[in-house]
């Protein structure tokens, strides 16, 4: 649904071009004789079949207000519909392609009485499809872009009749100053009426945050990615209930927030804390060396590795070997446990690979 066209129907034409091209080619090759390959009656039959399946998946939910309700009522139907779909076994996986198939069939018979009669239903189904897709789509984003994406995702701004309504206003909640992992934001997510939607939202936010961290801090991203994976596996396998997974995801979010602030507490830059984490990944090394000494090693590693990297150093084994020797020499210099050095060197090199592009261009 277009933001500036309330109730406007967006038809998914992806996949139709090749089908129509093939149909026209078949008709042309026959010299224009016979019936076109595409039959409106067939399209109507498919459309009604898919519409029936979609309605069955939303059984128990009334979406009459989608056509003539207030902006707040229409907005409230989005998370309500998502909740019904997400409660079902592989509901999202089945509903999203179903709506695409329904939209394609609709496009082939849009002028028919049957299509006009269910046009509003299809508009609502497409809005649900877009919301479900928005929760799973991920990509590499800068912090500013992520913040904008989260604002759009969480606020779910809906422009209707010139007014912007958000989900918190519709629910009677104060609109938060969205800070991705703030206590206030997490508390409001925990309090959302639709628990499956809240769980999906938290999963989306944490995955996007981890995608950003994976470009800066190897150890943190791997540690929290594994925790997130285990929690979601338990949820998807029905080992824990929806409210439990929400609590676990909020707990993980707070751990990530604390980890993000640790650099400030230790007086380290983002790059330095990334190397500090690489050195402290082994608990035995942290206990043997202590914070202060690891901070010194991390700072020296930053200085020396930055001087040594070139844009293509990861592709040249000779350059990698040189940096490997240099890292090991620094570890020896400060008494890093010999039995832990091999793994530490590997982790430091992997961390350097994440940051080397920025360093080489600096």
Buried (B, 14 or more C-beta within 10 A) or exposed (E): BEEEEBBEBBBBEEEBEEEBEEBEEEBEEEEEEEEEBBEBEEBBBBBBEBBEBBBEBBEEEEBEBBEEBBBBBBBBBBBBBBBBBBEBEEBBEBBBEBBBBBBBBBBBBBEBEBBEEBEBBBBBBBBBBBBBEBBEEEEEBEEEEBBEBBEEBBBBBBBBEEEEBBBBBBBEEEEBEBEBBBEEBBEBBBEBEBBBBBBBBBBBBBBBBBBBBBBBBBBBBBBBBEBBEEBBEBBEEEEBEBEBBBEBBBEBBBBBBEBBEEBEEBEBEEBBBBBBBBBBBBEEBBEBBEEEBBBBBBBBBBEBBBEBBEEEBBEEEEBBEEBBEBBBEBBEEEEBBEEBBEEBBEBBBEBBBBBBEEBBEE
